[in-house]
């Protein structure tokens, strides 16, 4: 009995010692100071934290764990993780997450050209030795292979019936090959070597590597298998607005395309000014009213899509729609609202287009929830984070051939020709289909 009492007394003493020690700095885990509210990959910062335990507490920036390099009392020194992006500093003890102040990540990456010459053409090759007629769409596979839609665009010097509208493939080394399409303008399903396309717009890829493209001219949604075989999954070829079975449904100038996790295909039906959905069983329905979007705020119900183009899903499962002057957020239950709008006022970087942004033709969301958007009118790439919307790359309103020479290099001095669709690989590196070239930003 005496031994039991002694054991209990010892445990009480130890418990009180630990509790008192924890209380000497205030009891609860608490961030009291940070040495900087911004930084780049490779830099360090000091965070003053009460009651930090190196054995169990983890510091993160925008959800990415930071390497702790030193502890001096309550001052914790950490390395800024690569490509964390802007977000909140948090500390977790395994169960409780303490949310601290926001941190602005400073990107130090460059814009480079992965493939494509400055001149229009359609030649397979490597890097700058390859050429494209005009790139619009881009998608990247889980293995890092890029697929892009090529079409004649407005190039008056190209014979559209002898070299046009193909799916090109680009590997990590910049080697360009033709994946599908005969190169002859026209509608033709079938094997890769004989398939024909009209004006191709954007491209998406599913979990097993099948491609989906919008054929703007022929008002069809096409599917390309991993071997390059082409079929039509929806659209009867006639410009119109008809829901129902895929082979009798009609579209009018489809542009953007994306997929959800269960195989539904979403299409920005540009001519009908709405978003359409193609189910795995081949039924076409309309997600948003034709030419009209019903907002949660009834006073804004007069607002319509103007030119819906880019589509992607955010991390919460909402469908983002890139439009002219707006980016919309649409839940699949039918609730729609502004995500970023011209109504938000003058652009924070000091220029305006209807007090905001131009035509958004590319949208992607990285693994941290940051949104990247390509603006075809201003030839820039935006990033939308907790700090709002800012220019991520490019010089607003200036593009090669107008005011500036074509330029790779640092983000805010590089120039773009016609930045259209965007894609991200598994490491969040960004790819831009840009006129006659495929551009890349290795995020860090």
C-alpha positions in Angstrom: 0.0 0.0 0.0 2.9 2.3 0.9 4.5 1.6 -2.5 1.3 2.5 -4.3 1.0 5.8 -2.4 4.6 6.7 -3.1 4.1 5.9 -6.8 1.1 8.2 -6.9 2.9 11.0 -5.1 5.8 10.8 -7.6 3.4 10.9 -10.6 1.6 13.9 -9.1 4.9 15.7 -8.6 6.0 15.0 -12.2 2.6 16.1 -13.6 2.8 19.3 -11.7 6.3 20.0 -12.8 5.4 19.5 -16.4 2.3 21.6 -16.1 4.2 24.4 -14.4 6.9 24.3 -17.0 4.3 24.6 -19.7 2.7 27.5 -18.0 5.9 29.5 -17.6 5.4 30.8 -21.2 1.7 31.2 -21.1 0.2 27.8 -21.2 -1.1 27.5 -24.7 0.8 27.1 -27.9 1.1 30.7 -29.3 2.9 32.6 -32.1 3.9 35.9 -30.7 6.2 37.3 -33.5 7.7 36.5 -36.9 10.8 38.1 -38.3 9.4 38.6 -41.8 6.0 38.4 -43.4 7.5 37.4 -46.8 10.3 35.4 -48.2 11.5 33.1 -51.0 12.7 29.5 -51.3 16.1 29.0 -49.5 15.6 31.9 -47.1 15.1 31.6 -43.4 12.8 33.2 -40.9 12.5 33.2 -37.1 9.2 32.6 -35.4 8.7 33.3 -31.7 6.5 30.6 -30.3 5.4 30.0 -26.8 5.4 26.3 -25.6 6.8 24.9 -28.9 7.8 21.2 -28.6 10.3 20.1 -31.2 9.3 16.5 -30.8 5.7 16.9 -31.7 4.9 20.4 -33.1 5.1 21.1 -36.8 5.4 24.5 -38.4 3.9 24.9 -41.9 3.5 27.7 -44.5 0.4 27.3 -46.6 0.1 23.7 -45.5 3.7 22.8 -46.4 6.0 21.6 -43.6 9.0 23.7 -42.8 12.4 22.4 -41.8 13.4 23.6 -38.3 17.1 24.6 -38.3 17.4 26.0 -34.9 15.7 26.6 -31.5 16.9 29.2 -29.0 14.4 29.3 -26.2 11.1 30.4 -27.8 12.7 31.5 -31.1 12.4 28.9 -33.8 14.4 29.3 -37.0 12.9 27.6 -40.2 13.7 27.3 -43.8 11.1 28.6 -46.3 9.9 25.5 -48.2 10.1 25.3 -52.0 7.0 26.5 -53.9 4.9 26.8 -50.8 3.0 29.7 -52.2 1.4 32.4 -50.1 -0.7 31.3 -47.2 -1.0 31.2 -43.4 1.7 30.1 -41.0 0.3 27.3 -38.9 1.6 25.1 -36.1 0.1 21.7 -35.3 0.7 19.4 -32.4 -0.9 16.5 -34.3 -4.4 17.3 -33.3 -4.8 21.0 -32.8 -3.9 23.5 -35.6 -2.9 27.0 -34.5 -3.4 29.5 -37.3 -0.9 32.3 -37.3 -0.3 35.4 -39.6 -0.3 35.3 -43.4 3.0 34.9 -45.2 3.7 36.1 -48.8 5.8 33.7 -50.8 8.2 35.5 -53.2 8.7 33.4 -56.4 12.2 33.3 -57.9 11.5 31.3 -61.1 11.9 32.1 -64.8 9.8 31.7 -67.9 11.4 29.4 -70.4 10.5 28.0 -73.8 10.1 24.2 -73.8 9.5 23.8 -77.5 8.6 25.8 -80.6 10.2 28.3 -82.9 9.2 31.9 -83.4 7.9 31.1 -86.8 4.6 29.3 -87.6 4.9 25.8 -88.9 4.1 22.2 -88.1 7.4 20.4 -87.9 8.3 17.7 -85.4 11.6 18.1 -83.7 13.3 19.1 -80.4 13.0 22.3 -78.5 13.3 25.4 -80.7 13.8 23.1 -83.7 10.1 22.1 -83.6 7.3 24.3 -84.8 3.6 24.8 -84.3 0.9 26.5 -86.3 -0.8 27.9 -83.2 -1.2 26.4 -79.8 -4.4 26.7 -77.8 -4.8 23.8 -75.4 -2.4 22.0 -73.1 -2.8 19.1 -70.7 -0.1 17.1 -68.8 -0.2 13.4 -68.0 0.8 11.9 -64.6 4.1 10.9 -66.3 4.9 14.5 -67.4 4.0 14.1 -71.1 2.4 17.3 -72.5 -0.4 17.1 -75.1 -1.4 20.2 -77.0 -4.0 21.2 -79.5 -2.7 22.8 -82.7 -4.7 24.7 -85.3 -4.2 27.3 -88.0 -5.6 30.2 -85.9 -5.7 33.4 -88.0 -2.5 32.6 -90.0 -3.3 33.6 -93.5 -0.2 32.0 -94.9 -1.2 28.4 -93.9 -3.1 26.2 -96.3 -5.7 24.9 -93.9 -6.4 21.8 -96.0 -2.8 20.6 -96.1 -1.5 21.3 -92.6 -3.8 21.8 -89.8 -5.4 20.8 -86.5 -3.5 18.0 -84.8 -2.7 16.8 -81.3 1.0 17.2 -80.6 3.0 15.5 -77.9 6.0 17.0 -76.0 8.1 15.1 -73.6 10.2 16.4 -70.7 13.2 16.9 -73.0 11.2 19.1 -75.4 10.9 16.5 -78.1 7.8 17.2 -80.2 5.9 14.5 -82.1 2.5 14.2 -83.7 0.2 12.2 -81.5 -3.1 12.2 -83.5 -4.5 13.8 -86.6 -3.8 13.5 -90.3 -3.0 17.2 -90.5 -5.9 17.7 -93.0 -8.6 20.1 -92.0 -12.0 18.2 -91.7 -14.1 16.0 -89.5 -13.0 12.4 -89.4 -13.1 9.9 -86.5 -10.8 6.9 -86.5 -7.2 5.9 -86.1 -4.6 8.6 -85.3 -3.2 8.7 -88.8 -6.5 9.4 -90.5 -8.5 11.3 -87.9 -9.4 14.9 -88.9 -10.2 17.9 -86.8 -11.5 21.4 -87.4 -10.5 24.3 -85.1 -9.4 22.7 -81.9 -9.7 24.7 -78.7 -8.8 23.3 -75.2 -7.8 19.8 -74.0 -8.2 17.8 -70.9 -6.9 14.4 -69.7 -8.6 11.8 -67.5 -7.0 9.5 -64.9 -6.1 6.7 -67.4 -4.7 9.0 -70.0 -7.5 9.6 -72.5 -7.7 13.0 -74.0 -10.8 15.2 -74.5 -10.8 18.1 -76.9 -13.3 20.7 -78.0 -13.7 21.0 -81.8 -14.9 24.6 -82.1 -15.6 24.6 -85.8 -17.4 21.2 -85.9 -19.3 21.8 -82.6 -18.3 18.5 -81.2 -16.5 17.1 -78.2 -13.9 14.5 -79.3 -12.1 11.8 -77.3 -8.6 10.5 -78.1 -7.4 7.2 -76.6 -3.9 6.5 -75.4 -3.1 5.1 -78.8 -4.4 8.2 -80.6 -7.7 6.8 -81.9 -10.4 9.5 -82.2 -14.1 9.3 -81.5 -16.9 11.8 -80.9 -18.5 11.7 -77.5 -21.0 14.5 -77.9 -22.4 16.8 -80.6 -24.2 16.2 -83.9 -22.0 18.7 -85.7 -24.8 21.3 -86.1 -24.5 24.6 -84.2 -27.4 24.7 -81.8 -28.6 24.2 -78.2 -30.1 20.8 -77.6 -29.6 18.6 -74.5 -30.2 14.9 -74.5 -28.4 11.8 -75.9 -24.8 12.7 -76.9 -25.2 11.9 -80.6 -28.2 14.2 -81.0 -27.2 17.0 -78.6 -25.9 20.2 -80.1 -23.3 22.8 -79.1 -22.3 26.2 -80.6 -18.6 26.8 -80.6 -17.5 24.7 -77.6 -14.2 26.0 -76.0 -13.2 25.0 -72.5 -13.3 21.4 -71.2 -12.5 19.7 -67.9 -13.5 16.5 -66.0 -14.5 15.7 -62.5 -13.4 12.7 -60.4 -16.3 10.5 -61.6 -15.9 11.0 -65.3 -18.4 13.8 -66.1 -17.1 16.1 -68.8 -17.8 19.8 -68.5 -17.8 22.1 -71.6 -17.8 25.8 -71.9 -20.4 26.2 -74.7 -19.2 29.6 -75.8 -21.8 30.3 -78.5 -24.6 29.4 -76.2 -23.0 31.3 -73.3 -23.4 28.5 -70.8 -21.8 25.4 -69.3 -22.8 21.9 -70.4 -22.2 18.6 -68.8 -21.7 15.2 -70.5 -22.3 12.2 -68.1 -20.4 8.9 -68.5 -23.6 7.4 -69.9 -23.6 9.9 -72.7 -26.3 12.4 -71.6 -25.8 16.1 -72.2 -27.4 18.5 -69.7 -27.0 22.2 -69.1 -25.4 23.2 -65.8 -26.1 26.9 -66.1 -29.0 28.6 -67.8 -28.4 29.5 -71.4 -26.9 33.0 -71.5 -27.6 33.6 -67.9 -26.1 32.7 -64.5 -28.3 32.6 -61.4 -26.3 34.2 -58.5 -26.8 33.7 -54.8 -27.4 37.5 -54.7 -30.8 38.0 -56.4 -30.0 41.6 -57.2 -27.2 40.4 -59.5 -29.3 37.9 -61.5 -29.1 40.1 -64.6 -25.4 39.3 -65.0 -24.6 36.8 -67.7 -21.6 35.0 -69.0 -20.1 37.1 -71.8 -17.6 34.6 -73.4 -17.0 31.5 -71.1 -13.8 29.8 -72.1 -11.6 28.3 -69.3 -12.7 25.6 -66.9 -11.1 23.9 -63.9 -12.1 22.6 -60.4 -10.8 24.1 -57.2 -9.8 22.1 -54.2 -13.3 22.3 -52.7 -14.9 20.8 -55.8 -16.3 24.1 -57.2 -16.1 24.7 -61.0 -14.2 27.8 -61.9 -15.2 29.5 -65.2 -12.9 31.9 -67.0 -14.9 34.6 -68.8 -14.3 38.0 -70.3 -13.7 40.3 -67.4 -14.7 37.7 -64.7 -13.8 34.5 -63.1 -16.9 32.7 -61.8 -17.3 30.0 -59.1 -20.0 27.5 -59.7 -20.9 24.7 -57.3 -22.3 21.5 -58.9 -25.4 21.8 -56.8 -26.3 24.9 -58.8 -25.0 27.8 -56.6 -23.1 30.4 -58.6 -21.2 33.5 -57.7 -18.3 35.7 -58.6 -14.8 34.4 -57.8 -13.0 37.4 -59.2 -14.8 40.2 -61.0 -14.4 43.5 -62.7 -16.7 44.7 -60.0 -13.8 44.2 -57.6 -12.5 47.6 -58.8 -9.3 48.6 -60.5 -6.7 45.9 -60.9 -4.2 46.0 -58.0 -1.3 46.1 -60.4 -2.4 49.4 -61.7 -4.1 48.8 -65.1 -7.7 48.2 -66.0 -9.8 46.6 -68.6 -13.4 47.4 -67.8 -11.9 48.1 -64.3 -10.5 44.6 -64.1 -9.3 41.7 -66.3 -9.5 40.7 -69.9 -10.4 37.3 -71.4 -9.5 34.4 -69.2 -8.6 31.5 -71.5 -6.7 29.3 -69.0 -7.4 28.4 -65.4 -5.6 25.9 -63.1 -5.4 25.4 -59.3 -2.2 24.1 -57.7 -1.9 21.7 -54.8 -2.0 24.6 -52.3 -5.2 26.2 -53.7 -3.5 29.0 -55.6 -5.3 29.9 -58.8 -3.4 30.7 -62.0 -5.3 32.4 -64.9 -4.1 33.4 -68.3 -5.3 36.7 -69.8 -5.4 36.6 -73.6 -6.1 40.3 -73.9 -3.3 41.5 -71.7 -0.8 38.7 -72.3 -0.2 38.0 -68.7 -0.6 35.2 -66.1 -2.4 36.1 -62.9 -2.1 34.4 -59.5 -5.0 34.5 -57.1 -4.1 33.7 -53.5 -5.0 35.0 -50.0 -3.3 38.2 -51.0 -5.8 38.8 -53.9 -5.2 38.9 -57.6 -1.7 39.9 -58.9 0.3 39.6 -62.1 2.4 36.4 -61.7 4.2 36.6 -65.1 4.3 38.9 -68.1 4.0 42.6 -68.8 0.4 43.8 -69.0 -0.8 45.0 -72.4 2.5 44.5 -74.2 3.4 41.5 -76.2 6.1 40.5 -78.8 5.6 42.1 -82.2 3.7 45.1 -80.7 6.0 46.9 -78.2 8.6 44.3 -77.1 10.7 41.5 -78.4 9.9 37.9 -77.5 11.5 37.3 -74.1 12.1 34.4 -71.7 13.5 35.2 -68.2 12.3 36.5 -64.9 8.6 36.4 -64.3 7.8 40.1 -64.6 10.1 40.9 -67.5 9.2 37.9 -69.7 6.7 38.4 -72.5 3.9 36.3 -73.9 2.4 36.2 -77.4 -1.1 34.7 -76.9 -1.2 32.8 -73.5 -4.2 30.5 -73.7 -4.7 27.3 -71.8 -2.6 26.4 -68.7 -1.6 23.1 -67.2 0.2 22.0 -64.0 2.3 18.9 -63.5 2.5 16.9 -60.3 5.2 19.2 -59.0 3.0 22.3 -59.7 5.2 23.4 -62.5 3.2 25.6 -64.9 2.9 25.2 -68.7 1.5 27.8 -71.0 0.3 27.2 -74.6 1.5 30.5 -76.0 1.1 31.2 -79.7 3.8 29.2 -81.6 5.6 28.1 -78.4 5.1 26.0 -75.3 6.3 27.9 -72.3 7.2 26.6 -68.9 7.6 28.1 -65.4 9.4 25.7 -63.0 7.9 26.9 -59.8 10.2 27.7 -56.9 
